Amino acid sequence: MFEKTILITGGAGFIGTNFVDYFSSQHPGVRIVDLDALTYAAHPQSFERQKTLANVVPVKGSICDGSLLRDLFDRYCISGVIHFAAESHVDNSIADPVRFVQTNVMGTAALLDVSYKFWEKRGLLDSARFHHISTDEVFGTLGTDGFFTENSPYAPTSPYSASKASADLLVRAYIKTFGMNATISHCSNNYGPWQHAEKFIPTVIGKCLAHEPIPLYGTGLNVRDWLWVEDHCRAVDLIFHQGKSGRNYVISAQHEKTNLDIARAICSIFDELCPWTGHCHQELISFVEDRPGHDFRYASNPERLKRELHWRALGNFYDALRQTVLWYLQEGRHTLNPANTKV
Ligand SMILES: NC(=O)c1ccc[n+]([C@@H]2O[C@H](COP(=O)([O-])OP(=O)(O)OC[C@H]3O[C@@H](n4cnc5c(N)ncnc54)[C@H](O)[C@@H]3O)[C@@H](O)[C@H]2O)c1
């Protein structure tokens, strides 16, 4: 018998897979319904493994499907939502912006509508929490100085970040208009096991493994702020349980690195773990035409999360990066597809 049931969306994707593992072991008395459409970005293996966990019910389906959502809320009496599901790759959003609006905006709208109506009807509006996973990209781009905070103005620059910003505004509207008990988190770039091969770090790892050129956009000097996925999972758990309704929280370990720094660091790890006779992996680094509208720098200050919820990033950047490479070498090799990836 479970004390309650929560809905996690997108739990077969990169962060969702890590989060379902984390949350299900931290809260064995809570049942998790993982709703995932199993798009190309999902890991079917992770979804299958969730079937063996005592407190996880993986369900294949879309957050855009209102009648499926209503059925799940009724069947499991859902009393909390942690919403990860999204189209998440900026390059894909440039190729097909409408798909991003459908999933990230319309899907979030459907989820908010069903959650609100279910909780309102059952008098659960105050106690049932809706946590929305946003991104630091909704704040746009920075120059060489400064940090994003919870009060930074919205200034998205890609169809991806515009769709995430739109979803955030819908969540804010439900808080203001309907008194929904909701929180939003803006995390920086995550790294760790189970990230899709199309993303930056797995791409570099795949290229090192295949001894193929590592194509860096532009000069490789764009800066990202890297967050160990386990630190992200702990932060979301804290915000979901202890965050103040109506509040947004920035999540960052303040590990700012250029793309070139990251590629070089992974190459050094490969030189140590998989020596390449007569070569060093940095020889593979190459530069390709920049992505249109490529944001120069993201960096966030997680002061609120530290002060109010006493969160600290625990992952040491280079140790966690090495652990990530080891995971891809030992368990995640099948998830890499160097031929189809770009940085
Ligand atoms: N990865 C990062 O560095 C990062 C940084 C900031 C914010 N985020 C946000 O975190 C969340 C998770 O990111 P990720 O990197 O794990 O993404 P991902 O692309 O790896 O996984 C997304 C998951 O959502 C599922 N999904 C897509 N459309 C769906 C739909 N209509 N219904 C149900 N499920 C659907 C996919 O099947 C997949 O399993 C996203 O909201 C993303 O915007 C990610």
The ligand as a Gaussian input file, in Angstrom:
#p B3LYP/6-31G(d) Opt

LIG

0 1
 N       19.395000      18.138000     -20.381000
 C       19.660000      19.355000     -19.933000
 O       20.839000      19.743000     -19.822000
 C       18.546000      20.268000     -19.506000
 C       18.878000      21.542000     -19.032000
 C       17.853000      22.383000     -18.621000
 C       16.535000      21.948000     -18.663000
 N       16.234000      20.718000     -19.139000
 C       14.826000      20.296000     -19.150000
 O       14.748000      19.084000     -18.423000
 C       13.719000      18.250000     -18.973000
 C       14.303000      16.889000     -19.315000
 O       15.380000      17.075000     -20.219000
 P       16.177000      15.820000     -20.799000
 O       17.515000      16.303000     -21.213000
 O       16.063000      14.666000     -19.871000
 O       15.316000      15.539000     -22.100000
 P       15.285000      14.237000     -23.029000
 O       15.067000      14.740000     -24.411000
 O       16.445000      13.352000     -22.751000
 O       13.995000      13.459000     -22.528000
 C       12.689000      13.952000     -22.761000
 C       11.717000      12.822000     -22.471000
 O       10.402000      13.344000     -22.671000
 C        9.657000      12.385000     -23.408000
 N        8.602000      13.070000     -24.169000
 C        8.749000      13.894000     -25.237000
 N        7.542000      14.283000     -25.672000
 C        6.614000      13.730000     -24.845000
 C        5.210000      13.768000     -24.763000
 N        4.471000      14.457000     -25.646000
 N        4.598000      13.091000     -23.763000
 C        5.324000      12.373000     -22.868000
 N        6.662000      12.270000     -22.911000
 C        7.298000      12.948000     -23.881000
 C       10.664000      11.720000     -24.333000
 O       10.214000      10.459000     -24.786000
 C       11.892000      11.621000     -23.412000
 O       11.870000      10.428000     -22.664000
 C       13.170000      18.997000     -20.181000
 O       11.997000      19.664000     -19.784000
 C       14.266000      20.004000     -20.524000
 O       13.734000      21.158000     -21.119000
 C       17.222000      19.864000     -19.570000

